[in-house]
């Protein structure tokens, strides 16, 4: 897994509705769709360039099975490449399982 760059919400804001893929331990692929980008009110720490970013989170939707456990997962995107994101299951709603990646 490659190191994930210092992202901001702007890196994902125009990607809502796009497909991401999670490579599972058995080498199968689980599709996820970026369903929402939420921007927080607080600034977070400084990035490598010394600039701060606002806290934000990414909300993904996945299929009913299999479901991911909480942890660091390698996501793939056609344009962004491989991303190492810590995903937290939020539980399903009427559209299926949801996962959050939070950036502080």
N, C-alpha and C positions, 0 to 999 in steps of 0.2 A: 504494500500500500504506500503510495506516495504522500508526501507531506501536503496538507491542505493549505492553500494560501489564505491571507488575511482578507476575508470577504466582508462586504457591507450589504445592506438590504438592496442597494441599487444593482448588485450583481445578479439578483434573483427576481426583482420586481417585474420584469418583462417576461419571465419564464413560467408564470402561473399557467397551468394546463399542460405543461410539457412533461414528457416521459423521462424518468430516471430508472435505472436498473440496479438491483442489489445482487451481487454475486454471492450465492449461498455456499456453505462449506462443501456440499456435494457437487459443486460447480454448476448447479442449475441457476437460473436467473429469475428473480422476483421483480415484476414491474411495479413501480410507484409513480404516482402523478403528483406533481407539486400543485397543491390546491389553494394555498394561501401563503402570503408573506406578511407577517405582522411586525410593525415597527414599534418599539418601546419608547418611553418618554425620557429615559435616562441615557447618558453617555456611558460608554464602557472604557476599558483600558486603552492604552496606546498601542498602535500597531507598529510594524517594523519601520515605517517611515516617520514615526512620531505623531501621526494624526490619530485622533480618537474617532470612534464610530458610535452610532446609536445602537443600543441593544435591539436585537430583532430575532424572530424565530421563523422557521419554515415549517409548514404543515403539509404532510404528504398523506395520500390515500393509497391503500394497497388492496389486493384481493383478499377474500375471506380466508383462504389457506394457501400456503402456510403463513403463519403470522410471525413477525420478528420479535425477538426478545430485546430488552434494553441493552444497548452496547454500541461499540464502535463498528460501523459497517462501511464497506467500500461501495460507493454508488458510482455509477457510470452515466455520463450524459454525452450525447453526440457532439456537442460543441464545447462543453466545459471539461470533458475528459473524466478522469477519476477523481472523486472527492471522498475523503475520509470524514464521515459525519457520525456523531454520537446521537443515535435515535432513541427516543423514549416513546413507548406505546401509550397512547392516550385513551385507548379503548374505542370500541366501535360506536358509530352513530347509525342513523338509518341508511347511510350510503356505504358502510363497511368500516374496516380498521383504519385508524389514523395514527400517524407518528409525527413527533416534533423533534426538530433540531434547533436548539437555542444557542444564540451567540451573544455573549455578554461582553 
